[in-house]
């Protein structure tokens, strides 16, 4: 639907959800519906339950509420009842630290766990953190040894800091059985979630950045004519490389679509507690991750940073060059702004993000682009930098693609401080297992939650279609994730201690670059120097060994 049409329909009193219901679905998203590899087969053991929870509240029926989260949590409680007696945890008090980002994460966990609390007798208190505050708060707890929580929502990159320092509780075998870890997508199986051969993580999410785009932009006849008239090479269409993303973004400056200002790619220059670095990374991986080299952040023989090599400098310069053609105040946009306040609200034609964008497109009241959104893996590059030879190369196979496995997904971890109390330990692990349940996972992937697919069983197209999703839409959405997870040149993030120290200092230096205070190369050199200091502080030999192990190098 064109934004201008949306505005007119809002003016005559139609609700946002009613508008989306009456919009015709565009078939262009089928372009992203490539083979789903090994994920296309149904794995559901209880199809009836899975179909029932997907009707809460129902696709196209508005944003889920706390009542919906509690209802789904209760419907998925059967696995808990098989290992826990009613009232077994009476008197147990647990504390849970996690995000409240976009009113998701912990906000949903409360609802999911309320029926669990009622059944088991345990009580949970909550420590809610904004995205930008998460890393400083966790690092403070790690540095001071003052862990004041029993359960922690955490991403795999922090495992070196937490599990490597003995702060987490080892997962009992009964939990492994309850959550069916064999159902995890392969890239989230061990060593992810483990440290020194021990398992610590209940996955609730699988992460990669995919490419979200507006199908109406790239089907617009006026824009196609203008593209041709201006002498651009190739047909008007969805960019497949970052070079084309740049070209399209600059081309759209000053154009209109449906009577509204046309905007190209949406960068996220504003710092976001270290998490914003992932968005530069998604611009850089196709330049920096060579198919013959598993490394892309550091050299595997010295831990020398690659952040200031020509590939990363090009990515930084791309942002500098694109910002003047993006939305008005893009310099002050963090990733939350680009996804939820801009793209889903109708501003911009392209954005790289986690799966939240697709999951919210047709199930959130804040989205106006549900019928005009398509998906793909991240754009590639016409050439790729070979760090071993110091040369740019054009591959015989065509553009280089290197999907960014940004953050490796959220998980729930139980802290070692509960190990001395068996009742409390079992309660904590039971709560974590409930949140990481196989059926609950399908619901969190289908509705706004902050989480995307992380299980093979979540890729059954028929389940999504029966829930009310358009087949072309959901095929494209799921393919953009599965094709990223299974890509032979995926950029895997290292689970090394201090990883967010590296990312946070990078954000600080990048802020100076994007503000025009220093050049791309000077900023990258400053980041590299800061990274060298962090590596030396943490122990270069130790960091190098863990880095190589995380890459399988």
VENHUPE-V690378 format. One record per backbone hydrogen bond with DSSP energy under -0.5 kcal/mol. NH is the residue of the N-H (numbers start at 1). CO is the residue of the C=O. Records with the same first field share a line. If there is no record, write none. Layout:
NH = CO + CO
This chain:
6 = 2
7 = 3
8 = 4
9 = 5
10 = 6
11 = 7
12 = 8
13 = 10
14 = 9
19 = 15
20 = 16
21 = 17
22 = 18
23 = 19
26 = 371
29 = 26
30 = 27
31 = 28
32 = 29
33 = 30
34 = 32
39 = 36
40 = 37
50 = 46
51 = 47
52 = 48
53 = 49
54 = 50
55 = 52
56 = 53
57 = 55
59 = 467
60 = 362
61 = 58
69 = 65
70 = 66
71 = 67
72 = 68
73 = 69
74 = 70
75 = 71
76 = 72
77 = 74
80 = 77
81 = 77
82 = 78
83 = 80
84 = 80
87 = 119
88 = 85
89 = 120
90 = 87
91 = 121
92 = 89
94 = 123
96 = 125
97 = 151
98 = 127
100 = 129
103 = 100
104 = 101
105 = 449
106 = 99
107 = 104
108 = 105
109 = 105
110 = 106
111 = 107
112 = 108
113 = 109
114 = 110
115 = 111
117 = 113
118 = 114
119 = 115
120 = 116
121 = 117
123 = 92
125 = 94
127 = 96
128 = 126
129 = 98
133 = 130
134 = 130 + 131
135 = 131
137 = 133
138 = 134
139 = 135
140 = 136
141 = 137
142 = 138
143 = 139
144 = 140
145 = 141
146 = 141
147 = 145
148 = 146
150 = 95
151 = 95
152 = 413
153 = 97
154 = 152 + 411
156 = 407 + 409
157 = 407
158 = 155
159 = 156
161 = 158
162 = 158
163 = 159
164 = 159
165 = 162
166 = 163
167 = 162
169 = 414
171 = 199
175 = 172
176 = 172
177 = 173
178 = 174
179 = 175
180 = 176 + 177
181 = 176
183 = 180
184 = 181
185 = 454
188 = 185
189 = 186
192 = 189
194 = 191
195 = 198
198 = 195
200 = 193
201 = 193
202 = 412
203 = 201
204 = 410
205 = 410
206 = 452
209 = 404
210 = 208 + 353
211 = 376
212 = 210 + 351
213 = 374
214 = 349
215 = 213 + 372
218 = 214
219 = 216
220 = 217
224 = 220
225 = 221
226 = 222
227 = 223
228 = 224
229 = 225
230 = 226
231 = 228
232 = 227
242 = 380
245 = 241
246 = 242
247 = 243
248 = 244
249 = 245
250 = 246
251 = 247
252 = 248
253 = 249
255 = 252
257 = 260
260 = 257
262 = 255
264 = 325
266 = 350
267 = 265
269 = 330
270 = 333
275 = 272
277 = 274
278 = 275
279 = 276
280 = 276
281 = 277
282 = 278
283 = 279 + 280
284 = 280
285 = 281
287 = 284
288 = 284
289 = 285
290 = 288
293 = 290
299 = 304
303 = 299
306 = 297
307 = 297
309 = 306
313 = 309
314 = 310
315 = 311
316 = 312
317 = 313
318 = 314
319 = 315
320 = 316
321 = 317
322 = 318
323 = 319
324 = 320
325 = 322
326 = 322 + 323
330 = 327
332 = 329
333 = 330
334 = 332
337 = 334
338 = 334
339 = 335
340 = 336
341 = 336 + 337
342 = 337
343 = 338
344 = 339
346 = 343
347 = 342
349 = 263 + 264
350 = 264
351 = 212
353 = 210
357 = 354
359 = 355
360 = 356
361 = 357
362 = 358
363 = 360
364 = 360
367 = 364
368 = 344
369 = 344
372 = 369
374 = 213
376 = 211
380 = 240
381 = 400
384 = 393
385 = 287
386 = 391
387 = 385
389 = 386
390 = 386
391 = 386
393 = 384
395 = 393
398 = 395
400 = 381
405 = 403 + 491
406 = 404
408 = 405
409 = 406
411 = 154
412 = 202
413 = 152
414 = 200
415 = 150
416 = 167
418 = 415
419 = 416
421 = 418
422 = 420
425 = 421
426 = 422
427 = 423
428 = 424
429 = 425
430 = 426
431 = 427
432 = 428
433 = 429
434 = 430
435 = 431
436 = 432
437 = 434
441 = 437
442 = 438 + 439
443 = 439
444 = 440
445 = 441
446 = 442
447 = 443
456 = 183
458 = 455
459 = 456
460 = 457
461 = 459
463 = 460
464 = 460
465 = 461
466 = 462
467 = 463
468 = 465
469 = 464
474 = 470
475 = 471
476 = 472
477 = 473
478 = 474
479 = 475
480 = 476
481 = 477
482 = 478
483 = 479
485 = 481
486 = 482
487 = 484
490 = 487
491 = 403
492 = 490
496 = 494
499 = 496
501 = 498
502 = 498
503 = 499
504 = 500
505 = 501
506 = 502
507 = 503
508 = 504
509 = 505
510 = 506
511 = 507
512 = 508
513 = 509
514 = 510
515 = 511
516 = 513
517 = 512
518 = 512
523 = 519
524 = 520
525 = 521
526 = 522
527 = 523
528 = 524
529 = 525
530 = 526
531 = 527
532 = 528
533 = 529
534 = 530
535 = 531
536 = 532
537 = 533
538 = 534
539 = 535
543 = 539
544 = 540
545 = 541
546 = 542
547 = 543
548 = 544
549 = 545
550 = 546
551 = 547
552 = 548 + 549
553 = 548
